[in-house]
Amino acid sequence: MSTVIPTQIEKCKGAMLATAIGDALGWPNESRSKNRAKRSKVVDHFVEWTRSSNSPRWHDEKILPGEYSDDTQLTLSVARSIIAGDWEKFLAEKELPFWLNYERGGGGALLKAAKSCKEGLLLWKSNYTRGYFNAGGNGAAMRILPHVIATAKMRNITILMMDVIKDTLITHGHPRAFLGATCYAYALDYLLRKETVLEYGELVTAVIDGHNDWGANLNPDVFGKWLSIAQQHNEYDFYTEWENTRARMIKQLEFISVSLKKGLILDDIKVLTDLECFGKANGAGDVAALAAIYLASRYANNPSIGIKVPAFSFGADTDTIASITGGLLGMLSGTNWIPTEWKAVQDYDCLIHMTELLLADNEKEAAQEEVAEAKAQDNRWKTTSIGKMRLVDSKSVPNGKYGIVIIEKWQTMLGQTLYIKEFKPNDTQQQFSQPGVEMKKPHQPTSYDLAGQSELKAEQQAATQSQTTIPVQKHVQGMLALQNAKRQFVLDSNSITDLLSNPQFKNNLTVGKVMKIIQVLLNGDEASDILAKRFKVEKTMIDLIKGFVKK
């Protein structure tokens, strides 16, 4: 029985979907995920979990099954930038600054770069270059898939490598970030153009043979100014570090090639350990790329397991390695292998549409057709710097005794889901703005803003009108207040739902006990641990109830 090779279109769709799938599977298990659960279980499906988030203030955030993190968010940001045209400018001036409004799990280098872009300055041009040139993380590699898809019809590896490097230097300045991104892009491109069955270990050999393409030194004619600044960085010599990183990666690739020959006795954990996946450098760009190439080679005939292994390799950078491993396996195998339960990944349709737009001969024109259709069905779209969006839902969660965090669910024209948060302190004035996306600066319409100038102006006026203040009583309906002269206990409908769905609350607390706890909290300032012992409940439940007491 012959193996059917997927078309390039199917390969690209598979890569985009599997990138998000690996991200969603691995995110709860990442050490930086702030998962409330001490240890996740190895499962075959997406899970719901609770994240302790500190942005904009500390609060517990419910992450629904299949929701993804910054890896997929920034992959879609790059895709949208390419579709919009002049992608470098759009990514640095529009996408990265706006990403700060909805980021989920972004790393330090990415957040710092995005904040600098928001201030109108690239990090390598700023006075804070030390951290930038030491940033060798995988935040670049994880987002470069759209460049591979967009250049699918070109067959020009030099242009692809150039785009990946230009993308990387916006946020990262260390050779480990650059070479991790270019190596991963090279592997993706190889699989995209592979028209016959992939032999066992073939991908590793191909990447080793292609080291002069993905490992080529930066072109001084193109990156001269950047290289000049990089050479002034006094902690290492950039060219020497580049060569050392490339040589180390080639050596690791040769190690992978030898390891794969062990077949059935191959130990994934041992190989991943030798690739530094569990060490101090586990978040480096080269580490992620090499681990993904190993896993994609090992599990080319079983993509599902190939993604699960890194997603549940506790102690590794689970979401990113699973995400880019998914990118490689999806690019190899297309979409037919994806289990039904994994098709519940966040924004499944959006991921497919974005891929189709990247492959279109005229991305802008194709995007305009998509948006025109969506716009005709709904007139509630708001203009933002990255295109039009609409508010889908809104809920609030407590921030201890200090206030609430409003979490708004937004949807872009092409179907991406964004969660935008805002903190409201307890002493908020009786009037405040209706929830909405911040639109401080005027901007040029993107390829998603289709109408003529008159329509654009009308929409901007409508957006401005939608932000006029309204009484707090209208915004927060159904408030329940139990109060005395100095304090009040306040619940809104969303908070009631969250409390009732909390297993600890539902199983351990009676209505009478809750009322007694509320009464004590309204009349005194006893510590939570003392109250927990008195009422024989968990301290976390006292803290939860205490969060609704306002002074």
C-alpha positions as CSV (number, residue, x, y, z in Angstrom):
1,M,0.0,0.0,0.0
2,S,1.5,3.3,-1.1
3,T,1.7,6.3,1.2
4,V,-0.2,9.4,0.0
5,I,1.9,12.5,0.2
6,P,-0.2,15.5,1.3
7,T,-0.4,18.6,-1.0
8,Q,1.6,21.7,0.0
9,I,-1.7,23.3,1.0
10,E,-2.6,20.4,3.3
11,K,1.0,20.4,4.7
12,C,0.8,24.1,5.6
13,K,-2.6,23.7,7.2
14,G,-1.4,20.7,9.1
15,A,1.7,22.7,10.3
16,M,-0.4,25.6,11.5
17,L,-3.0,23.5,13.3
18,A,-0.4,21.2,14.9
19,T,1.6,24.3,16.1
20,A,-1.5,25.4,18.1
21,I,-2.3,21.8,19.2
22,G,1.2,21.3,20.7
23,D,1.0,24.7,22.4
24,A,-2.4,24.0,23.9
25,L,-1.3,20.5,25.1
26,G,2.0,21.6,26.6
27,W,1.1,25.0,28.1
28,P,-0.5,23.6,31.3
29,N,2.7,21.6,32.0
30,E,5.2,24.4,31.5
31,S,7.0,25.4,34.6
32,R,6.2,29.1,34.0
33,S,2.5,28.4,33.2
34,K,1.5,29.3,36.9
35,N,-0.9,26.3,36.8
36,R,-2.7,25.9,40.1
37,A,-2.5,22.2,39.9
38,K,0.8,20.8,41.3
39,R,1.3,18.2,38.7
40,S,-0.7,17.6,35.5
41,K,-1.6,14.1,34.4
42,V,-0.6,12.7,31.0
43,V,-3.8,12.6,28.9
44,D,-4.7,12.4,25.3
45,H,-7.0,15.4,25.3
46,F,-7.1,19.1,26.1
47,V,-7.8,20.0,29.7
48,E,-9.4,22.9,31.6
49,W,-7.0,24.4,34.2
50,T,-6.7,27.4,36.4
51,R,-3.8,29.8,36.0
52,S,-2.6,32.2,38.6
53,S,-2.1,35.3,36.5
54,N,-0.5,38.6,37.6
55,S,-1.6,40.8,34.8
56,P,-3.0,43.3,35.2
57,R,-3.3,42.2,38.9
58,W,-3.1,38.8,40.6
59,H,-6.2,36.7,39.9
60,D,-7.2,33.2,39.0
61,E,-8.0,32.7,35.3
62,K,-9.8,29.7,33.9
63,I,-8.1,28.4,30.8
64,L,-10.5,26.4,28.7
65,P,-9.6,23.1,27.0
66,G,-7.6,23.7,23.8
67,E,-6.7,27.3,24.5
68,Y,-3.2,28.3,23.4
69,S,-0.4,30.6,24.7
70,D,2.0,33.2,23.3
71,D,3.5,30.7,20.9
72,T,0.4,30.6,18.7
73,Q,-0.6,34.1,19.5
74,L,2.7,35.5,18.0
75,T,2.6,33.0,15.1
76,L,-0.8,34.5,14.2
77,S,0.7,38.0,14.7
78,V,3.4,37.3,12.2
79,A,0.9,35.8,9.8
80,R,-1.4,38.9,10.1
81,S,1.7,41.1,9.5
82,I,2.6,39.3,6.3
83,I,-1.0,39.4,5.0
84,A,-1.2,43.2,5.8
85,G,2.0,43.9,3.8
86,D,5.3,45.6,4.9
87,W,5.4,43.0,7.6
88,E,8.4,44.2,9.5
89,K,6.9,47.6,10.1
90,F,3.4,46.1,10.9
91,L,4.8,43.6,13.3
92,A,7.0,46.1,15.2
93,E,4.6,49.0,15.2
94,K,1.2,47.4,15.3
95,E,1.2,43.7,16.3
96,L,3.8,43.6,19.1
97,P,2.5,46.7,21.0
98,F,-1.1,45.5,20.7
99,W,-0.1,41.9,21.8
100,L,0.7,43.4,25.3
101,N,-3.1,43.8,25.7
102,Y,-3.9,40.1,25.3
103,E,-0.6,38.1,25.8
104,R,-0.8,34.8,27.5
105,G,2.5,33.5,29.0
106,G,4.9,35.8,27.1
107,G,8.6,35.4,28.1
108,G,10.7,38.2,29.4
109,A,12.6,39.0,26.2
110,L,9.4,39.2,24.2
111,L,7.6,41.4,26.7
112,K,10.5,43.7,26.9
113,A,10.8,44.0,23.2
114,A,7.1,44.5,22.8
115,K,7.1,47.3,25.4
116,S,10.0,49.0,23.6
117,C,8.2,48.7,20.3
118,K,5.1,50.3,22.0
119,E,7.4,53.3,22.8
120,G,8.4,53.5,19.2
121,L,12.0,52.1,19.6
122,L,13.5,48.7,18.7
123,L,15.6,47.3,21.5
124,W,18.8,47.1,19.5
125,K,18.5,50.9,18.9
126,S,17.8,51.7,22.5
127,N,20.1,52.2,25.5
128,Y,19.2,48.8,26.9
129,T,21.0,46.5,24.6
130,R,22.7,44.2,27.2
131,G,19.6,42.1,27.8
132,Y,18.7,42.1,24.1
133,F,22.0,40.7,22.9
134,N,21.9,38.1,25.7
135,A,18.4,37.0,24.6
136,G,18.8,33.6,23.0
137,G,15.4,32.2,23.8
138,N,12.9,30.3,21.6
139,G,10.5,33.2,21.3
140,A,11.7,33.8,17.7
141,A,11.7,30.2,16.5
142,M,8.2,29.6,17.8
143,R,6.6,32.2,15.6
144,I,8.4,31.9,12.2
145,L,6.1,29.3,10.6
146,P,4.1,31.9,8.6
147,H,7.3,33.0,6.7
148,V,7.8,29.4,5.5
149,I,4.2,29.2,4.3
150,A,4.3,32.7,2.7
151,T,7.4,31.7,0.6
152,A,6.1,28.3,-0.4
153,K,5.8,29.2,-4.0
154,M,9.2,31.0,-4.2
155,R,11.7,28.1,-3.7
156,N,14.3,30.6,-2.5
157,I,15.9,29.5,0.7
158,T,18.0,32.7,0.9
159,I,14.9,34.9,1.0
160,L,13.3,32.7,3.6
161,M,16.4,32.8,5.9
162,M,16.6,36.6,5.4
163,D,12.9,37.0,6.5
164,V,13.4,34.8,9.6
165,I,16.5,36.8,10.6
166,K,14.7,40.1,10.2
167,D,11.9,38.8,12.3
168,T,14.1,37.5,15.0
169,L,16.2,40.6,15.5
170,I,13.0,42.6,16.4
171,T,13.0,40.7,19.8
172,H,16.2,38.7,20.2
173,G,19.9,39.4,19.7
174,H,21.8,36.3,20.6
175,P,23.0,33.7,18.0
176,R,21.1,30.9,19.9
177,A,17.9,32.7,19.0
178,F,18.8,33.4,15.4
179,L,20.2,29.9,14.6
180,G,17.3,28.2,16.4
181,A,14.9,30.1,14.2
182,T,16.7,29.6,11.0
183,C,17.4,25.9,11.7
184,Y,13.7,25.3,12.4
185,A,12.6,27.2,9.3
186,Y,15.0,25.2,7.2
187,A,13.6,21.9,8.5
188,L,10.0,23.2,7.8
189,D,10.9,24.2,4.3
190,Y,12.5,20.8,3.6
191,L,9.4,19.0,4.7
192,L,7.2,21.3,2.8
193,R,9.0,20.5,-0.5
194,K,9.4,16.8,0.2
195,E,7.4,15.0,-2.4
196,T,8.3,11.4,-1.5
197,V,8.2,9.3,1.7
198,L,10.5,10.6,4.3
199,E,13.1,8.1,5.2
200,Y,13.9,7.4,8.9
201,G,16.6,9.9,10.0
202,E,16.4,11.8,6.6
203,L,15.4,15.1,8.1
204,V,18.4,15.2,10.4
205,T,20.8,14.5,7.6
206,A,19.1,17.2,5.4
207,V,19.5,19.8,8.2
208,I,23.1,18.9,8.7
209,D,23.8,19.1,5.0
210,G,22.0,22.5,4.9
211,H,24.0,24.2,7.6
212,N,25.6,26.6,5.2
213,D,22.1,27.9,4.4
214,W,20.6,28.1,7.9
215,G,23.9,28.8,9.6
216,A,25.3,31.4,7.2
217,N,26.7,34.5,8.8
218,L,24.6,37.6,8.7
219,N,25.1,39.6,5.5
220,P,26.9,42.9,6.3
221,D,25.3,44.5,3.3
222,V,21.9,44.0,4.8
223,F,22.6,43.9,8.5
224,G,25.7,46.1,8.7
225,K,24.3,48.7,11.2
226,W,22.9,46.0,13.4
227,L,26.2,44.0,13.3
228,S,28.1,47.1,14.2
229,I,26.1,47.6,17.4
230,A,26.3,43.9,18.1
231,Q,30.0,44.0,18.0
232,Q,30.0,46.7,20.6
233,H,28.4,44.3,23.1
234,N,31.3,43.6,25.4
235,E,30.1,40.3,27.0
236,Y,31.0,38.2,23.9
237,D,32.2,38.5,20.3
238,F,29.2,38.1,18.1
239,Y,30.9,36.4,15.2
240,T,32.7,34.0,17.5
241,E,29.6,33.2,19.4
242,W,27.7,32.6,16.1
243,E,30.3,30.1,14.9
244,N,30.5,28.4,18.2
245,T,26.7,28.0,18.4
246,R,26.5,26.7,14.8
247,A,29.3,24.2,15.5
248,R,27.6,23.0,18.7
249,M,24.3,22.6,16.8
250,I,25.9,20.5,14.1
251,K,27.5,18.3,16.7
252,Q,24.1,17.9,18.4
253,L,22.5,17.0,15.1
254,E,25.1,14.3,14.6
255,F,24.3,13.0,18.1
256,I,20.6,12.9,17.1
257,S,21.5,11.0,13.9
258,V,23.4,8.4,15.9
259,S,20.7,8.1,18.6
260,L,18.0,7.5,16.1
261,K,19.8,4.3,14.9
262,K,19.1,2.7,18.3
263,G,15.5,2.2,17.2
264,L,13.4,0.5,19.8
265,I,15.9,0.9,22.7
266,L,15.9,4.7,22.2
267,D,15.2,6.6,25.4
268,D,13.5,9.9,24.6
269,I,14.1,11.4,28.1
270,K,17.8,10.6,27.8
271,V,18.1,12.2,24.4
272,L,16.2,15.3,25.4
273,T,18.4,15.6,28.5
274,D,21.5,15.5,26.4
275,L,19.9,18.1,24.2
276,E,19.7,20.4,27.3
277,C,15.9,20.3,27.4
278,F,15.9,19.9,31.2
279,G,18.9,22.2,32.0
280,K,19.4,25.9,32.5
281,A,19.3,26.5,28.8
282,N,16.0,24.6,28.2
283,G,14.3,27.8,26.8
284,A,17.0,28.5,24.3
285,G,16.1,28.7,20.6
286,D,18.7,26.1,19.4
287,V,17.6,23.7,22.1
288,A,13.9,23.9,21.0
289,A,14.7,23.5,17.3
290,L,17.0,20.5,17.9
291,A,14.6,18.8,20.2
292,A,11.8,19.3,17.7
293,I,13.9,17.9,14.8
294,Y,14.7,14.8,16.9
295,L,11.1,14.2,17.9
296,A,9.7,14.8,14.4
297,S,12.3,12.3,13.0
298,R,11.6,9.7,15.7
299,Y,7.8,9.9,15.4
300,A,7.3,10.8,11.7
301,N,4.9,7.8,11.4
302,N,3.0,8.6,14.6
303,P,2.5,12.4,14.9
304,S,0.2,12.2,17.8
305,I,2.7,10.6,20.1
306,G,5.4,12.9,18.6
307,I,3.5,15.9,20.0
308,K,2.5,14.2,23.3
309,V,6.1,13.3,24.3
310,P,7.3,17.0,24.6
311,A,4.0,18.3,25.8
312,F,4.3,16.1,28.9
313,S,8.1,16.2,29.3
314,F,7.8,17.9,32.7
315,G,10.7,20.2,33.4
316,A,11.2,21.1,29.7
317,D,9.7,24.0,27.8
318,T,6.7,21.9,27.1
319,D,4.5,24.3,25.1
320,T,7.1,25.6,22.8
321,I,8.9,22.3,22.0
322,A,5.5,20.6,21.5
323,S,4.4,23.5,19.4
324,I,7.3,23.5,17.0
325,T,7.5,19.7,16.9
326,G,3.8,19.9,15.9
327,G,4.8,22.4,13.2
328,L,7.3,19.9,11.7
329,L,5.0,16.8,12.0
330,G,2.0,18.8,10.5
331,M,4.2,20.0,7.7
332,L,5.2,16.4,7.0
333,S,1.8,14.7,7.4
334,G,-0.9,17.3,6.6
335,T,-4.2,17.2,8.5
336,N,-5.7,13.7,8.1
337,W,-3.9,12.3,11.1
338,I,-5.3,14.9,13.6
339,P,-7.5,13.2,16.2
340,T,-11.1,14.5,16.4
341,E,-10.6,15.7,20.0
342,W,-7.7,17.8,19.0
343,K,-9.8,19.7,16.4
344,A,-11.3,21.5,19.4
345,V,-8.1,23.6,19.6
346,Q,-8.8,27.3,20.0
347,D,-9.5,29.1,16.7
348,Y,-9.4,26.0,14.5
349,D,-11.1,27.7,11.6
350,C,-9.0,30.9,12.0
351,L,-5.8,28.9,11.8
352,I,-6.9,27.3,8.5
353,H,-8.1,30.7,7.1
354,M,-4.9,32.4,7.9
355,T,-2.9,29.6,6.2
356,E,-5.0,30.0,3.1
357,L,-4.4,33.7,3.1
358,L,-0.7,33.3,3.4
359,L,-0.8,30.9,0.4
360,A,-2.9,33.2,-1.7
361,D,-1.3,35.0,-4.7
362,N,-2.6,38.3,-3.3
363,E,-2.8,38.1,0.4
364,K,-4.3,41.6,0.9
365,E,-7.1,41.0,-1.7
366,A,-7.9,37.6,-0.2
367,A,-8.1,39.1,3.3
368,Q,-10.4,41.8,2.1
369,E,-12.8,39.3,0.7
370,E,-12.8,37.3,4.0
371,V,-13.4,40.5,6.0
372,A,-16.1,41.8,3.8
373,E,-18.1,38.7,4.2
374,A,-17.7,38.8,8.0
375,K,-18.5,42.5,8.1
376,A,-21.7,42.1,6.2
377,Q,-23.0,39.7,8.9
378,D,-22.3,41.9,11.9
379,N,-21.9,45.7,12.4
380,R,-20.5,45.6,15.9
381,W,-16.8,45.8,14.9
382,K,-14.4,48.1,16.6
383,T,-11.4,49.6,14.9
384,T,-8.0,48.7,16.5
385,S,-4.4,49.0,15.3
386,I,-4.3,45.3,14.1
387,G,-7.7,45.4,12.4
388,K,-11.4,45.3,13.4
389,M,-12.6,43.3,16.4
390,R,-15.8,42.7,18.2
391,L,-16.6,42.1,21.9
392,V,-18.0,38.5,22.4
393,D,-18.2,38.2,26.2
394,S,-17.1,39.7,29.4
395,K,-16.7,38.4,33.0
396,S,-15.0,39.5,36.2
397,V,-12.9,37.7,38.7
398,P,-11.8,38.9,42.1
399,N,-8.4,40.4,42.9
400,G,-8.4,39.7,46.6
401,K,-9.9,42.5,48.5
402,Y,-8.6,45.2,46.2
403,G,-11.0,45.0,43.3
404,I,-11.9,42.9,40.3
405,V,-10.2,42.0,37.0
406,I,-12.6,42.3,34.0
407,I,-11.7,39.7,31.3
408,E,-13.2,40.6,27.9
409,K,-13.3,38.0,25.1
410,W,-12.8,39.6,21.7
411,Q,-12.8,38.2,18.2
412,T,-10.9,39.5,15.2
413,M,-12.4,39.7,11.7
414,L,-10.7,36.4,10.8
415,G,-11.8,34.6,13.9
416,Q,-8.9,34.8,16.4
417,T,-9.9,34.9,20.0
418,L,-8.2,37.4,22.3
419,Y,-8.7,37.9,26.0
420,I,-8.2,41.5,27.1
421,K,-8.1,42.3,30.8
422,E,-8.7,45.5,32.9
423,F,-8.3,46.0,36.6
424,K,-11.1,47.9,38.5
425,P,-10.3,48.8,42.1
426,N,-13.0,48.7,44.7
427,D,-12.9,52.5,45.1
428,T,-13.7,53.0,41.4
429,Q,-15.7,56.2,40.7
430,Q,-19.4,55.8,40.2
431,Q,-18.8,56.2,36.5
432,F,-16.3,54.5,34.2
433,S,-15.9,53.7,30.6
434,Q,-17.7,50.9,29.0
435,P,-15.3,47.9,28.4
436,G,-13.5,48.3,25.1
437,V,-10.2,47.9,23.4
438,E,-7.8,50.8,24.0
439,M,-7.5,52.9,20.9
440,K,-5.2,55.8,21.9
441,K,-3.4,56.7,18.7
442,P,-4.8,57.3,15.2
443,H,-3.5,54.8,12.7
444,Q,-3.7,54.0,9.0
445,P,-6.4,51.4,8.1
446,T,-5.0,47.9,7.7
447,S,-6.0,45.3,5.0
448,Y,-8.8,44.4,7.4
449,D,-10.3,47.9,7.2
450,L,-12.0,47.6,3.9
451,A,-14.5,50.4,3.5
452,G,-13.8,53.8,2.0
453,Q,-12.6,56.7,4.1
454,S,-16.1,57.9,4.8
455,E,-17.1,54.5,6.2
456,L,-13.9,54.3,8.2
457,K,-14.6,57.7,9.7
458,A,-18.1,56.7,10.6
459,E,-16.9,53.6,12.4
460,Q,-14.3,55.5,14.3
461,Q,-16.9,57.9,15.4
462,A,-19.1,55.0,16.5
463,A,-16.2,53.5,18.4
464,T,-15.7,56.8,20.2
465,Q,-19.3,57.0,21.1
466,S,-19.3,53.5,22.5
467,Q,-16.7,54.6,25.0
468,T,-18.8,57.3,26.6
469,T,-19.3,56.8,30.3
470,I,-22.3,55.0,31.7
471,P,-23.5,54.5,35.3
472,V,-21.8,51.7,37.1
473,Q,-25.2,50.4,38.1
474,K,-26.0,49.7,34.4
475,H,-22.6,48.1,33.7
476,V,-22.8,45.8,36.7
477,Q,-26.3,44.5,36.8
478,G,-27.8,42.0,39.3
479,M,-25.4,43.1,42.1
480,L,-26.2,41.5,45.5
481,A,-25.1,43.6,48.5
482,L,-25.0,42.6,52.2
483,Q,-23.7,45.6,54.0
484,N,-23.4,47.4,57.3
485,A,-22.3,51.0,58.0
486,K,-18.7,50.6,56.9
487,R,-18.5,47.5,54.7
488,Q,-20.4,45.7,52.0
489,F,-20.3,42.2,50.5
490,V,-20.7,42.3,46.7
491,L,-21.3,39.6,44.2
492,D,-22.1,40.0,40.5
493,S,-23.7,37.2,38.4
494,N,-20.3,36.0,37.0
495,S,-18.8,35.7,40.4
496,I,-21.8,33.7,41.6
497,T,-21.4,31.3,38.7
498,D,-17.6,30.9,39.4
499,L,-18.3,30.3,43.1
500,L,-21.0,27.7,42.4
501,S,-18.8,25.9,39.9
502,N,-15.8,25.7,42.4
503,P,-15.7,22.1,43.7
504,Q,-14.3,23.2,47.1
505,F,-17.0,25.8,47.6
506,K,-19.8,23.4,46.5
507,N,-18.7,20.4,48.5
508,N,-17.5,22.0,51.8
509,L,-19.6,25.1,52.4
510,T,-23.3,25.3,53.4
511,V,-25.3,28.5,52.8
512,G,-25.5,29.0,56.6
513,K,-21.7,28.7,57.0
514,V,-21.1,31.1,54.1
515,M,-23.5,33.7,55.8
516,K,-21.6,33.3,59.1
517,I,-18.3,33.8,57.4
518,I,-19.6,36.9,55.6
519,Q,-20.9,38.3,58.9
520,V,-17.6,37.9,60.6
521,L,-15.7,39.5,57.7
522,L,-18.1,42.5,57.6
523,N,-17.7,43.1,61.3
524,G,-14.0,42.4,61.9
525,D,-10.5,41.8,60.6
526,E,-9.6,38.3,61.7
527,A,-6.9,36.6,59.8
528,S,-7.9,34.0,57.1
529,D,-6.1,31.1,58.8
530,I,-7.9,31.7,62.1
531,L,-11.3,31.8,60.3
532,A,-10.4,28.7,58.3
533,K,-9.7,26.8,61.5
534,R,-12.9,28.1,63.2
535,F,-15.2,27.2,60.3
536,K,-13.2,24.1,59.3
537,V,-12.7,25.2,55.7
538,E,-9.7,25.7,53.4
539,K,-7.9,29.1,53.9
540,T,-8.2,29.6,50.1
541,M,-12.0,29.6,50.4
542,I,-11.8,32.3,53.2
543,D,-9.5,34.4,50.9
544,L,-11.9,33.9,48.0
545,I,-14.9,35.1,50.0
546,K,-12.9,37.9,51.6
547,G,-12.2,39.2,48.1
548,F,-15.8,40.3,47.8
549,V,-15.8,42.4,51.0
550,K,-15.4,46.1,50.2
551,K,-14.5,48.8,52.7
